[in-house]
Amino acid sequence: MKAASLNPNAHPKQAFSEVIQLGHKASNLALLHAAALAPRLPPTTVSTLLIDLDLLGAAIPGTRQAHHEAKVATADQDAALRAGHARVSAVRAAVKKARAADEVKKAYGVGQNVNPALVRDVKSALQLILDRAAADPAEAASLGIVQKDLDAMTTAHQAVTAADKIQEHKRSKAPLGTQDRNRTANRIVAAVARIGGAGGLEFADDPKVLAEFTALKPASKKKSAAKKGTAKKAAAKKDEAPIATITPITVTPAEPAAPTEQLDKTG
């Protein structure tokens, strides 16, 4: 098996599921032949491998679940941001259509850029309007902004804040970070390689056992691709093969039999 990447934080060339499968095969062989391999391996190779297998095995399904929850939380946050941004846009449009003074427009944030995908932008724009309306309720009323609008904007501000907190909490629940998973997987890859090498030395004269250690490597992607390519070519060749021509058989009709001579009846 190839040695681990020089960068321990890089994703291994194999999928995590394949790394785990190879790790279990290697640990089983190492435990089965523990006495023979002990002099050839660092003392903690197998014990550390077993710990890492447990870590990575627990991390994969846990990570998927955490990512799913974070994705749902992100969708909720996006919905809250869209709702909040829509409220800000409606108020700014009303202020402009009311032909308010430039100072008032500025106070309500008219003309300021707001990124609808950024929590800080949407929350800041909502808060700016709420503060101005609270400071001068009569002005807000003259612009057509009523308490119903302000209540909706307060709700939108709270929803954006809550959704952002939930999303951060879901993200923090991932059992292992990306780099932690990569480092764990790379340690497993390195341990499998060491066990495979030790077994190759120890059982060089035992073909049956040697084959088990030699098999501690991922399937060759090039070989798999080559097999697929060969199969495709064979199929194409079969499809392109000329259809055999069938020569019709001419059947010559038989000569009609001579009529049987009628016998005279005797009376």
PyMOL commands that set and color helices and strands:
alter all, ss='L'
color gray80, all
select helices_A, chain A and resi 16-32+34-40+45-97+102-107+119-135+137-142+147-172+178-202+207-214+221-240
alter helices_A, ss='H'
color red, helices_A
deselect
rebuild
show_as cartoon
